Amino acid sequence: MSYLQSRSWTWSFRNPPAAIWPLLADTARFNEAANLPRHKITEIPGPDGAVAYFGEVRMGPFDIKWQERPVNWISGQFFEHVRDFSSGPLSQLGAHLDLSCDPGTGKAIATYTLSARPRNWVGRLLLATKFFSSSGETFGRMVAEADRYAAGEAPTVFTYAAPAVSAELRAKVDRMVAEIEATPNGHALARRLADHVVQAQEVDLWHIRPLGLARSWQVPERHAIELCLQAVKAGLLELRWDILCPRCRVAKAWSGGLDRLPTGAHCSSCNIDYDRDFSKNVEASFRPAPAIRVLESGEYCMWGPMSVPHVRAQIHLAPGERRDLTGHLAPGPYRLRTLEPGPECDIHHDGTAFPSLVIGRESVTAGPVAPAGSLRFENHSDRPRVAIIESRQWVADCLTADRVTALQAFRDLFSEDVLRPGDEVSVGRITLLFSDLKASTALYQQIGDAAAYHLVRDHFAFMADIIRNHDGAVVKTIGDAVMAAFARPQDGLRAALAIQRDLAARSSSEGNRAIIVKLGLHQGPSIAVTLNDRLDYFGSTVNMAARLQGQSVGGDIVLSQEMIDDPTVTPALAGLQAQPDRAALKGFAEPLPFYRITP
């Protein structure tokens, strides 16, 4: 019988655990930098809905095959990963990382344990020679690199040899950089993006997320989004629409255009079918254009805490097992569920003791609170289950379709990227602004058609500029009116305030040539459709926003109850008096409340 052998290494860091955990728990990046080969994963659903994961790779003379066990982890505390091999020199390989905090210094301490069981004489020879010593050297080097990166002393997490760039490719990239910067969307960031595309690790390029770049580069989010959109037009990047699984948040279907967007998808990992929603699980992501850099297929690590960073804990439980593990979760909304298909439970955690995650035969519930400083998992079912605690604050770097399609740069650059005729996609929440000119007929009579036409045209231009600068987009113009969309209500209100304040300032200098604009704002669910070859919105939210504009007297802003009640809008209302009103609006059965503000 072959016995399990193991070695452990302990390292002290100059940085706290919160800075070290995201680096060491990023197992895909770690494995790529350690020059481990990509491997293929096959997912096979079982009769009970659970999914088994099998991997295979060619390493030297060996065809290695194994079954993946789901990784156990608690974010910021530990992870453990085990593979059971059916071929190759080993029968089992495991890795366990424990991360703790030195109570005296507040700095991180990590203990890494590597365990292996030989499968044959080759495996015994491998473990008896350099397997553990060479692994320890590699781990030690990379741990030191991670510490330097966390301290701000290195530009990348791990030492990585980027692909060679030919003179021809470099010249092509230089031309693209110049082309991007010649537009309003470059923001002096094109060179930085180009260097990222040709030099970064592959794990950073499978899904280039503009919001992640903005956070890393400390630039406005809109600038990073506009940069990536313009880079697609220049040929540096490709845009793809991913339909993310609502459970694991991994893309299981995608398309290169909205007109080819699937209506739903099947997640083999979670063994569920799911639909699409612009504001929930349709993501705009980017990757290098193949002419610039080809990304090879395969996985460096399918399972890992940073592959699904919204999952704060994932723990395998045997039937009837209860586990108490050290852990603390920040306040916020969470979902308790299992890796396997089944029910789930949403809770709001106040930051004190966390409730137990209790798995029944057909249920997942929040049980009594666990002891302070710990997380409790209970499996009352008759089969093994993997318990999951996930944050419902979504993936911070996910650029959802509702947001990108409500940006002016997308409308300008990708006006042809629309849904196929007859198709419609749910939008969980969108903010719509409607405007109209007050007494436009009298304006034309007063100053003449030509002068009025130029004045109205200028009014469209300055409104479009304000809307773009507040992360919105002009959906369409209708006569003298404008319909604009914003992914966030606070952006819509701030744009409306800027429009009225700008017009008020103009009126003092233009006298009788001043124009007066009526504005209405509402937010709510909608349907995205293609109308007149443009991406448009349909539904009662659209009708309400248009009707509210009709209640404006000019120079003011009329807001729906939903806008006033939104806490993200409150800061923008500071110092303004919201006057309540009520009226019967066309198309709505009952009189509805609204509020009027005058900047």
C-alpha positions as CSV (number, residue, x, y, z in Angstrom):
1,M,0.0,0.0,0.0
2,S,1.3,3.5,-0.9
3,Y,1.2,6.0,2.0
4,L,0.2,9.6,1.8
5,Q,3.3,11.9,2.1
6,S,3.3,15.6,2.9
7,R,5.4,18.6,3.5
8,S,4.6,22.0,5.0
9,W,6.1,25.4,4.6
10,T,5.3,28.6,6.7
11,W,6.0,32.1,5.6
12,S,5.6,35.5,7.3
13,F,4.6,38.5,5.3
14,R,5.1,42.2,5.6
15,N,1.4,42.8,4.6
16,P,-1.9,42.0,6.3
17,P,-4.0,38.9,5.4
18,A,-6.5,41.0,3.5
19,A,-3.8,42.0,1.0
20,I,-2.3,38.5,0.7
21,W,-5.4,36.4,0.4
22,P,-6.5,37.6,-3.1
23,L,-3.0,36.8,-4.4
24,L,-2.4,33.3,-3.0
25,A,-6.0,32.3,-3.5
26,D,-5.9,33.2,-7.2
27,T,-5.0,29.6,-8.1
28,A,-5.3,30.0,-11.9
29,R,-2.8,32.9,-11.9
30,F,-0.5,31.0,-9.5
31,N,-0.5,27.9,-11.7
32,E,0.1,29.8,-14.9
33,A,3.0,31.7,-13.3
34,A,4.4,28.4,-12.0
35,N,4.5,27.1,-15.6
36,L,1.9,24.3,-15.0
37,P,0.2,23.1,-18.1
38,R,-3.4,23.9,-19.1
39,H,-5.7,21.0,-18.7
40,K,-9.1,19.9,-20.0
41,I,-12.1,19.6,-17.7
42,T,-15.2,17.4,-18.4
43,E,-18.4,17.9,-16.4
44,I,-20.7,14.9,-16.0
45,P,-24.1,15.4,-14.3
46,G,-25.3,12.6,-12.0
47,P,-28.8,11.3,-11.5
48,D,-29.3,13.4,-8.3
49,G,-28.3,16.6,-10.2
50,A,-24.8,16.8,-8.7
51,V,-22.0,17.3,-11.2
52,A,-18.7,15.3,-11.3
53,Y,-15.6,17.0,-12.7
54,F,-12.8,15.1,-14.5
55,G,-9.5,16.5,-15.7
56,E,-6.9,15.3,-18.1
57,V,-3.5,16.6,-19.3
58,R,-0.4,15.4,-21.0
59,M,2.8,15.9,-18.9
60,G,6.0,14.6,-20.4
61,P,5.5,10.9,-21.1
62,F,2.3,10.6,-19.0
63,D,-1.4,11.0,-19.9
64,I,-2.7,12.1,-16.5
65,K,-6.4,11.8,-15.6
66,W,-8.1,12.6,-12.4
67,Q,-11.4,13.6,-10.7
68,E,-11.6,17.0,-9.1
69,R,-13.0,17.3,-5.6
70,P,-14.8,20.7,-5.1
71,V,-12.4,23.0,-3.3
72,N,-13.2,23.9,0.3
73,W,-12.5,27.4,1.4
74,I,-13.5,30.3,3.7
75,S,-12.5,33.6,2.2
76,G,-9.4,35.1,3.9
77,Q,-8.9,32.0,6.0
78,F,-8.0,28.8,4.1
79,F,-8.5,26.7,1.1
80,E,-7.9,23.0,0.4
81,H,-7.9,21.2,-3.0
82,V,-7.7,17.5,-3.6
83,R,-7.4,15.5,-6.9
84,D,-7.9,11.7,-7.2
85,F,-6.0,10.3,-10.1
86,S,-6.9,7.3,-12.3
87,S,-3.7,7.4,-14.3
88,G,-0.2,8.9,-14.0
89,P,2.4,8.5,-11.3
90,L,0.2,9.7,-8.4
91,S,-3.1,8.4,-7.0
92,Q,-3.8,11.6,-5.0
93,L,-2.6,15.1,-4.7
94,G,-3.7,17.7,-2.2
95,A,-2.9,21.3,-1.3
96,H,-3.9,23.2,1.8
97,L,-3.3,26.9,2.6
98,D,-3.9,28.4,6.0
99,L,-3.7,32.2,6.4
100,S,-3.7,33.8,9.8
101,C,-2.8,37.1,11.3
102,D,0.1,37.7,13.7
103,P,-1.7,39.3,16.7
104,G,1.4,41.4,17.6
105,T,2.0,42.9,14.1
106,G,-1.2,42.4,12.2
107,K,0.8,40.9,9.4
108,A,-0.1,37.7,7.5
109,I,1.3,34.2,8.3
110,A,0.7,31.5,5.7
111,T,1.2,27.7,6.1
112,Y,1.1,25.7,2.9
113,T,0.8,21.9,3.0
114,L,1.4,19.7,-0.1
115,S,0.4,16.1,0.2
116,A,0.7,13.3,-2.4
117,R,0.1,9.5,-2.6
118,P,2.1,7.6,-5.2
119,R,0.3,5.3,-7.6
120,N,3.2,3.2,-8.8
121,W,7.0,3.0,-8.6
122,V,7.4,6.1,-10.8
123,G,5.4,8.0,-8.2
124,R,7.4,6.7,-5.3
125,L,10.6,7.7,-7.1
126,L,9.2,11.1,-7.8
127,L,8.2,11.7,-4.2
128,A,11.5,10.4,-2.9
129,T,13.6,12.8,-5.0
130,K,12.8,16.4,-5.9
131,F,9.0,16.7,-5.9
132,F,8.7,18.3,-2.5
133,S,11.9,20.3,-2.6
134,S,11.4,21.8,-6.1
135,S,7.7,22.6,-5.2
136,G,8.9,24.3,-2.0
137,E,11.4,26.4,-3.9
138,T,8.7,27.5,-6.5
139,F,6.2,28.3,-3.8
140,G,8.7,30.2,-1.7
141,R,9.7,32.3,-4.7
142,M,6.1,33.1,-5.6
143,V,5.1,33.9,-2.1
144,A,8.0,36.4,-1.9
145,E,6.8,38.0,-5.2
146,A,3.3,38.3,-3.9
147,D,4.5,40.0,-0.8
148,R,6.5,42.5,-2.8
149,Y,3.5,43.2,-5.1
150,A,1.2,43.8,-2.1
151,A,3.8,46.2,-0.7
152,G,3.7,48.2,-4.1
153,E,7.3,47.2,-4.9
154,A,6.5,45.2,-8.1
155,P,4.2,45.9,-11.1
156,T,2.9,42.3,-11.4
157,V,1.9,39.7,-8.8
158,F,4.3,37.0,-10.1
159,T,7.3,36.9,-12.5
160,Y,5.9,36.1,-15.9
161,A,7.5,35.8,-19.3
162,A,5.2,37.5,-21.8
163,P,5.1,36.3,-25.4
164,A,7.6,37.9,-27.8
165,V,6.3,40.8,-29.8
166,S,7.6,41.2,-33.4
167,A,8.5,44.5,-34.9
168,E,5.5,44.2,-37.3
169,L,3.1,43.6,-34.4
170,R,4.5,46.4,-32.4
171,A,4.1,48.8,-35.3
172,K,0.5,47.7,-35.7
173,V,-0.2,48.2,-32.0
174,D,1.4,51.6,-32.1
175,R,-1.0,52.6,-35.0
176,M,-4.0,51.4,-33.0
177,V,-2.9,53.4,-29.9
178,A,-2.7,56.6,-32.1
179,E,-6.1,55.8,-33.6
180,I,-7.7,55.4,-30.2
181,E,-6.2,58.5,-28.8
182,A,-7.4,60.6,-31.8
183,T,-10.9,60.0,-30.5
184,P,-12.6,61.4,-27.4
185,N,-12.5,57.9,-25.9
186,G,-8.8,57.4,-25.5
187,H,-8.4,59.4,-22.3
188,A,-4.6,59.0,-22.5
189,L,-5.0,55.3,-21.6
190,A,-4.6,53.6,-24.9
191,R,-0.9,52.8,-24.5
192,R,-1.5,51.4,-21.1
193,L,-4.3,49.1,-22.4
194,A,-2.1,48.0,-25.4
195,D,0.8,47.1,-23.1
196,H,-1.7,45.1,-20.9
197,V,-2.9,43.2,-23.9
198,V,0.5,42.1,-25.1
199,Q,2.3,41.6,-21.8
200,A,-0.3,40.5,-19.2
201,Q,-0.8,36.9,-18.0
202,E,-3.5,34.9,-19.9
203,V,-5.7,34.8,-16.8
204,D,-6.0,38.6,-17.0
205,L,-7.0,38.4,-20.7
206,W,-9.7,35.7,-20.9
207,H,-12.2,38.4,-19.6
208,I,-10.9,41.9,-19.7
209,R,-13.3,43.8,-17.5
210,P,-13.2,47.6,-17.9
211,L,-14.5,48.2,-14.3
212,G,-11.6,46.1,-13.0
213,L,-9.1,48.1,-15.1
214,A,-10.6,51.4,-13.7
215,R,-10.2,50.2,-10.2
216,S,-6.7,49.0,-10.7
217,W,-5.6,52.1,-12.7
218,Q,-7.5,54.5,-10.5
219,V,-9.3,56.2,-13.3
220,P,-13.1,56.9,-13.8
221,E,-15.1,53.9,-14.8
222,R,-16.6,55.5,-17.8
223,H,-13.1,56.3,-19.2
224,A,-12.1,52.7,-19.0
225,I,-15.3,51.5,-20.6
226,E,-15.1,54.0,-23.5
227,L,-11.4,53.1,-23.9
228,C,-12.3,49.4,-24.4
229,L,-15.2,50.1,-26.7
230,Q,-12.9,52.3,-28.9
231,A,-10.2,49.6,-28.8
232,V,-12.7,47.2,-30.4
233,K,-13.2,49.6,-33.3
234,A,-9.4,50.0,-33.6
235,G,-8.9,46.2,-33.8
236,L,-7.1,45.8,-30.5
237,L,-9.9,44.0,-28.6
238,E,-13.0,42.0,-29.3
239,L,-16.3,42.6,-27.6
240,R,-18.4,39.6,-26.5
241,W,-21.7,39.2,-24.7
242,D,-21.6,36.6,-21.9
243,I,-24.6,35.1,-20.3
244,L,-23.6,34.4,-16.8
245,C,-25.0,31.6,-14.7
246,P,-27.0,33.1,-11.8
247,R,-25.5,30.6,-9.4
248,C,-21.8,30.2,-10.2
249,R,-21.5,33.5,-12.2
250,V,-19.5,31.8,-14.9
251,A,-20.3,32.4,-18.6
252,K,-21.8,29.3,-20.1
253,A,-23.0,30.9,-23.4
254,W,-21.9,34.0,-25.3
255,S,-22.1,35.7,-28.6
256,G,-20.2,38.4,-30.6
257,G,-23.3,40.5,-31.1
258,L,-26.6,41.3,-29.5
259,D,-28.4,40.0,-32.6
260,R,-27.0,36.5,-31.9
261,L,-27.5,36.6,-28.2
262,P,-29.0,33.3,-27.0
263,T,-32.3,33.5,-25.1
264,G,-30.9,31.4,-22.3
265,A,-28.2,28.8,-21.4
266,H,-27.5,25.7,-19.5
267,C,-24.8,25.6,-16.8
268,S,-23.3,22.2,-16.7
269,S,-21.4,23.0,-13.5
270,C,-24.6,23.9,-11.6
271,N,-26.8,21.6,-13.8
272,I,-29.5,24.3,-14.3
273,D,-31.1,26.2,-17.2
274,Y,-31.4,29.9,-16.9
275,D,-32.7,33.0,-18.8
276,R,-31.0,36.3,-19.7
277,D,-31.5,39.7,-18.1
278,F,-29.6,42.8,-19.2
279,S,-29.2,44.0,-15.7
280,K,-28.4,40.7,-14.0
281,N,-26.5,38.2,-16.1
282,V,-25.6,39.6,-19.5
283,E,-22.1,40.9,-19.3
284,A,-20.1,42.9,-21.8
285,S,-16.5,41.6,-21.6
286,F,-13.4,42.0,-23.8
287,R,-10.5,40.0,-24.9
288,P,-7.5,40.5,-27.3
289,A,-8.3,40.4,-31.0
290,P,-6.7,37.2,-32.4
291,A,-4.6,39.3,-34.8
292,I,-2.9,40.8,-31.7
293,R,-2.7,37.9,-29.3
294,V,-4.1,34.4,-29.5
295,L,-5.2,32.8,-26.2
296,E,-4.9,29.1,-26.0
297,S,-7.8,27.0,-24.7
298,G,-7.7,25.1,-21.4
299,E,-7.9,25.6,-17.7
300,Y,-5.0,26.5,-15.3
301,C,-7.4,25.8,-12.4
302,M,-11.1,25.4,-12.7
303,W,-11.7,25.7,-8.9
304,G,-10.3,28.4,-6.7
305,P,-11.6,31.1,-4.4
306,M,-10.7,34.0,-6.7
307,S,-12.4,32.3,-9.7
308,V,-15.7,33.1,-8.0
309,P,-14.8,35.9,-5.5
310,H,-18.4,36.5,-4.6
311,V,-18.4,33.0,-2.9
312,R,-17.2,33.7,0.6
313,A,-17.3,30.0,1.8
314,Q,-17.6,26.6,0.1
315,I,-17.5,23.6,2.3
316,H,-18.0,19.9,1.5
317,L,-20.2,18.0,4.0
318,A,-20.8,14.3,4.4
319,P,-24.4,13.1,5.2
320,G,-25.3,14.2,8.7
321,E,-22.1,16.2,9.2
322,R,-21.7,19.5,11.1
323,R,-18.6,21.7,10.8
324,D,-17.7,24.7,12.8
325,L,-14.9,26.7,11.1
326,T,-13.2,30.0,12.0
327,G,-14.5,32.8,9.9
328,H,-16.1,36.3,9.9
329,L,-18.2,37.9,7.2
330,A,-18.8,41.6,6.7
331,P,-22.3,43.0,6.9
332,G,-24.4,42.8,3.8
333,P,-26.8,40.6,1.7
334,Y,-25.9,36.9,1.4
335,R,-27.3,33.8,-0.2
336,L,-27.1,30.4,1.4
337,R,-27.2,27.5,-1.1
338,T,-25.5,24.4,-2.2
339,L,-23.2,23.7,-5.2
340,E,-25.7,21.2,-6.3
341,P,-29.1,22.3,-7.9
342,G,-31.7,23.0,-5.3
343,P,-33.3,25.7,-3.0
344,E,-31.5,28.7,-1.6
345,C,-32.1,31.2,1.2
346,D,-31.4,35.0,1.1
347,I,-30.4,36.8,4.3
348,H,-29.1,40.2,5.4
349,H,-26.2,39.9,7.8
350,D,-25.7,42.7,10.3
351,G,-22.0,41.9,10.9
352,T,-22.4,40.1,14.2
353,A,-22.8,36.4,14.6
354,F,-23.6,34.6,11.3
355,P,-26.5,32.2,11.2
356,S,-25.8,28.5,10.6
357,L,-26.2,27.2,7.1
358,V,-28.6,24.2,7.4
359,I,-29.1,21.8,4.6
360,G,-32.3,19.6,4.7
361,R,-33.5,16.9,2.4
362,E,-35.2,19.5,0.2
363,S,-34.3,22.8,1.8
364,V,-31.5,25.3,2.7
365,T,-32.3,27.5,5.7
366,A,-30.6,30.0,8.1
367,G,-30.4,28.3,11.4
368,P,-29.4,29.5,14.9
369,V,-26.4,31.8,14.9
370,A,-22.9,30.2,15.1
371,P,-20.5,30.9,18.0
372,A,-18.8,34.3,17.7
373,G,-15.9,34.3,15.1
374,S,-17.0,31.1,13.4
375,L,-19.2,29.8,10.6
376,R,-21.4,26.7,11.1
377,F,-22.5,24.3,8.4
378,E,-24.9,21.4,8.9
379,N,-26.0,18.7,6.4
380,H,-29.2,17.0,7.5
381,S,-29.7,15.3,4.2
382,D,-28.8,11.7,3.3
383,R,-26.2,12.5,0.7
384,P,-23.0,14.6,0.4
385,R,-23.5,18.3,-0.2
386,V,-21.3,21.3,-0.8
387,A,-22.5,24.3,1.2
388,I,-22.0,27.8,-0.2
389,I,-22.3,31.2,1.3
390,E,-22.2,33.9,-1.4
391,S,-22.3,37.7,-1.3
392,R,-25.3,39.0,-3.2
393,Q,-23.5,42.3,-3.9
394,W,-22.6,40.6,-7.3
395,V,-19.3,40.7,-8.9
396,A,-18.0,44.3,-8.5
397,D,-16.2,44.2,-11.9
398,C,-19.1,42.9,-14.0
399,L,-20.1,45.4,-16.7
400,T,-23.7,44.4,-17.2
401,A,-25.4,45.0,-20.6
402,D,-27.9,47.5,-19.1
403,R,-25.0,49.7,-18.1
404,V,-22.9,49.6,-21.3
405,T,-25.9,50.0,-23.7
406,A,-26.9,53.1,-21.7
407,L,-23.6,54.8,-22.5
408,Q,-23.3,57.3,-25.3
409,A,-20.0,55.8,-26.5
410,F,-21.7,52.5,-27.1
411,R,-24.6,54.1,-29.0
412,D,-22.2,56.0,-31.1
413,L,-19.7,53.2,-31.9
414,F,-22.0,50.2,-32.0
415,S,-25.2,51.6,-33.4
416,E,-25.5,48.5,-35.5
417,D,-25.2,46.1,-32.5
418,V,-28.9,45.6,-31.8
419,L,-31.2,42.8,-31.0
420,R,-32.6,40.7,-33.8
421,P,-36.1,41.8,-35.0
422,G,-38.8,40.5,-32.7
423,D,-36.4,39.7,-29.9
424,E,-36.7,41.3,-26.5
425,V,-34.6,41.2,-23.3
426,S,-35.6,42.0,-19.8
427,V,-33.9,44.9,-18.1
428,G,-34.3,44.7,-14.3
429,R,-34.0,48.4,-13.8
430,I,-33.3,51.4,-16.0
431,T,-33.6,55.2,-15.4
432,L,-35.2,57.1,-18.2
433,L,-35.2,60.9,-18.8
434,F,-37.7,62.6,-21.2
435,S,-37.4,66.2,-22.2
436,D,-39.3,68.6,-24.3
437,L,-39.2,72.3,-25.2
438,K,-41.7,74.6,-23.7
439,A,-43.6,76.7,-26.2
440,S,-41.5,75.6,-29.1
441,T,-44.1,76.8,-31.6
442,A,-44.0,80.3,-30.2
443,L,-40.2,80.2,-30.3
444,Y,-40.2,79.5,-34.0
445,Q,-42.7,82.4,-34.6
446,Q,-40.7,84.7,-32.4
447,I,-37.2,84.4,-33.9
448,G,-37.9,82.7,-37.2
449,D,-37.5,79.1,-38.5
450,A,-33.8,79.3,-39.3
451,A,-32.7,80.8,-36.0
452,A,-35.0,78.5,-34.0
453,Y,-33.7,75.5,-35.9
454,H,-30.1,76.4,-35.0
455,L,-31.0,77.1,-31.4
456,V,-32.8,73.7,-31.1
457,R,-29.9,71.9,-32.7
458,D,-27.5,73.5,-30.3
459,H,-29.8,72.5,-27.4
460,F,-29.6,68.9,-28.6
461,A,-25.8,69.0,-28.7
462,F,-25.4,70.5,-25.2
463,M,-27.9,68.0,-23.7
464,A,-26.2,65.1,-25.4
465,D,-22.8,66.3,-24.0
466,I,-24.2,66.6,-20.5
467,I,-25.9,63.2,-20.7
468,R,-22.7,61.5,-21.9
469,N,-20.7,63.1,-19.1
470,H,-23.1,61.7,-16.6
471,D,-22.8,58.1,-17.9
472,G,-26.0,58.1,-19.9
473,A,-27.0,57.9,-23.6
474,V,-29.5,59.6,-25.9
475,V,-31.8,56.8,-27.0
476,K,-33.6,58.9,-29.6
477,T,-35.0,62.4,-30.4
478,I,-38.6,62.9,-31.2
479,G,-39.2,66.3,-32.7
480,D,-37.9,68.7,-30.1
481,A,-37.9,66.0,-27.4
482,V,-35.1,63.8,-26.1
483,M,-35.3,60.3,-24.5
484,A,-32.2,59.3,-22.6
485,A,-31.3,56.3,-20.5
486,F,-29.1,55.8,-17.4
487,A,-28.1,52.6,-15.7
488,R,-28.0,54.4,-12.3
489,P,-30.8,56.8,-11.1
490,Q,-28.3,59.2,-9.4
491,D,-26.6,59.8,-12.8
492,G,-29.9,60.6,-14.4
493,L,-30.9,63.1,-11.7
494,R,-27.5,64.8,-11.8
495,A,-27.7,65.1,-15.6
496,A,-31.1,66.7,-15.3
497,L,-29.9,69.1,-12.7
498,A,-26.9,70.0,-14.9
499,I,-29.2,70.6,-17.9
500,Q,-31.5,73.0,-16.0
501,R,-28.6,74.9,-14.4
502,D,-26.9,75.2,-17.7
503,L,-30.0,76.5,-19.4
504,A,-30.6,79.0,-16.5
505,A,-27.1,80.3,-17.0
506,R,-27.6,80.6,-20.8
507,S,-30.9,82.5,-20.3
508,S,-29.2,85.3,-18.5
509,S,-26.9,85.9,-21.5
510,E,-29.2,85.1,-24.4
511,G,-32.3,87.0,-23.3
512,N,-35.3,86.4,-25.5
513,R,-33.4,83.7,-27.3
514,A,-33.4,81.4,-24.3
515,I,-35.1,78.1,-24.4
516,I,-37.0,76.4,-21.6
517,V,-36.9,72.6,-21.2
518,K,-39.4,70.4,-19.4
519,L,-37.9,67.2,-17.8
520,G,-39.3,64.0,-16.3
521,L,-37.4,61.1,-14.6
522,H,-38.5,57.7,-13.7
523,Q,-36.8,54.3,-13.0
524,G,-38.1,50.8,-13.1
525,P,-38.0,47.5,-15.1
526,S,-38.2,47.6,-18.8
527,I,-37.8,45.6,-22.0
528,A,-35.0,46.2,-24.4
529,V,-36.1,45.9,-28.0
530,T,-34.9,47.0,-31.5
531,L,-37.1,49.8,-33.0
532,N,-36.2,51.7,-36.1
533,D,-32.8,50.0,-36.2
534,R,-31.8,51.2,-32.8
535,L,-31.7,49.7,-29.3
536,D,-34.8,51.0,-27.5
537,Y,-36.9,50.5,-24.4
538,F,-40.5,49.5,-24.1
539,G,-43.0,49.2,-21.2
540,S,-44.8,51.0,-18.4
541,T,-41.5,52.6,-17.1
542,V,-41.1,54.3,-20.5
543,N,-44.7,55.5,-20.5
544,M,-44.4,56.8,-16.9
545,A,-41.2,58.8,-17.6
546,A,-42.9,60.4,-20.7
547,R,-46.0,61.3,-18.7
548,L,-44.0,62.8,-15.9
549,Q,-42.3,65.1,-18.4
550,G,-45.8,66.3,-19.4
551,Q,-46.3,67.4,-15.8
552,S,-43.2,69.7,-16.0
553,V,-43.9,73.5,-16.3
554,G,-40.4,74.2,-17.6
555,G,-37.2,74.9,-15.8
556,D,-38.1,72.2,-13.3
557,I,-37.6,68.4,-13.0
558,V,-40.5,66.1,-12.2
559,L,-39.5,62.9,-10.4
560,S,-41.4,59.7,-9.7
561,Q,-42.0,58.3,-6.3
562,E,-39.5,55.5,-7.2
563,M,-36.8,58.1,-7.8
564,I,-37.4,59.9,-4.6
565,D,-37.4,56.7,-2.6
566,D,-34.0,55.5,-4.0
567,P,-31.3,56.1,-1.4
568,T,-28.7,56.6,-4.1
569,V,-30.6,59.6,-5.3
570,T,-30.7,61.3,-1.8
571,P,-27.2,63.0,-2.0
572,A,-28.0,64.6,-5.3
573,L,-31.2,66.1,-3.8
574,A,-29.3,67.8,-1.0
575,G,-30.3,71.5,-0.6
576,L,-33.3,71.1,-3.0
577,Q,-37.0,71.3,-2.0
578,A,-39.0,68.4,-3.5
579,Q,-42.6,69.6,-3.8
580,P,-45.1,66.7,-3.7
581,D,-48.0,66.6,-6.2
582,R,-50.4,64.1,-7.7
583,A,-52.2,63.8,-11.0
584,A,-54.1,61.4,-13.3
585,L,-51.6,60.3,-16.0
586,K,-52.7,59.0,-19.3
587,G,-52.5,55.2,-19.5
588,F,-52.5,54.7,-15.7
589,A,-55.7,53.8,-13.8
590,E,-55.2,55.7,-10.6
591,P,-53.8,59.2,-9.9
592,L,-50.1,58.9,-9.2
593,P,-47.8,60.9,-6.9
594,F,-44.7,62.7,-8.1
595,Y,-42.3,65.4,-7.0
596,R,-41.2,68.6,-8.5
597,I,-37.8,70.2,-7.9
598,T,-36.4,73.4,-9.3
599,P,-32.6,73.8,-9.4
